[in-house]
Amino acid sequence: MALYRIIRCSRGFKGWYILKTMSRQSDAPWMCAGDFNEILYQHEKMRPPRLLWQITDFRQALEYCSLSDLGYSGSKFTWCRQAPEMVRARLDRACANPTWVAKFSGYKVTHIPSCQSDHQMLMVDVNIPENRCHGTCSHHFRFDSRWIRSKDCRRAIEESWTQGVAGGAHEVLWKIIQRCRVDLLKWNRTEFEQPKREIKMLEERFVQLEASQLTMEVSRELQEFRT
């Protein structure tokens, strides 16, 4: 179940009533993730403090539904408002009932920064068992369609095929294909990995800014990322 910006403004909030109603329909594995537009603890919001009754209503709704917060890795806050006053809060989260937690015990929730939104993205990894991959998933060779747009790709393949190899016809073909595979992967690291590293550096800087104390300079740099 995905949630998007639950809006609340009064006690007896209808959104929590809907959540409770859904929980009574079945005891099947159940996970809710998204923007609850509420916090569970005061330390999940950076000024001004949240009203206690609002937090209490949210806690009671989760308890009624037997939903537990699944935790996270990444930035402490998932939402940021720059003006008129700089505010941060953890409004987005993933919660699940005991049946779901037992079934997907290897889960992991990650906060992913986004330059296009004031909310961070949630990624819930249910950790597919390794035996589903038969232990070989990471070793598969995958052709990248971007390669054909580079003239250097053809050159890398030609160089692999023109090098001498000893053996019978089938053995030679096998060795050349394997060598071409290795050469293409090496070429890919040189040709395409550098932009990935640059993107990763920018992402790390964005995460660092999200976790920094909100100053005018930090706010300005965050705004530059989002424009």
Secondary structure as UniProt FT lines:
FT   STRAND          2..3
FT   HELIX           14..23
FT   STRAND          31..35
FT   HELIX           42..44
FT   STRAND          45..46
FT   HELIX           52..64
FT   TURN            65..66
FT   STRAND          68..69
FT   STRAND          79..81
FT   STRAND          87..89
FT   STRAND          92..96
FT   HELIX           98..103
FT   TURN            104..106
FT   STRAND          108..112
FT   STRAND          121..125
FT   HELIX           130..132
FT   TURN            133..135
FT   HELIX           137..139
FT   HELIX           145..149
FT   HELIX           151..162
FT   HELIX           169..191
FT   HELIX           193..211
FT   HELIX           216..226
//
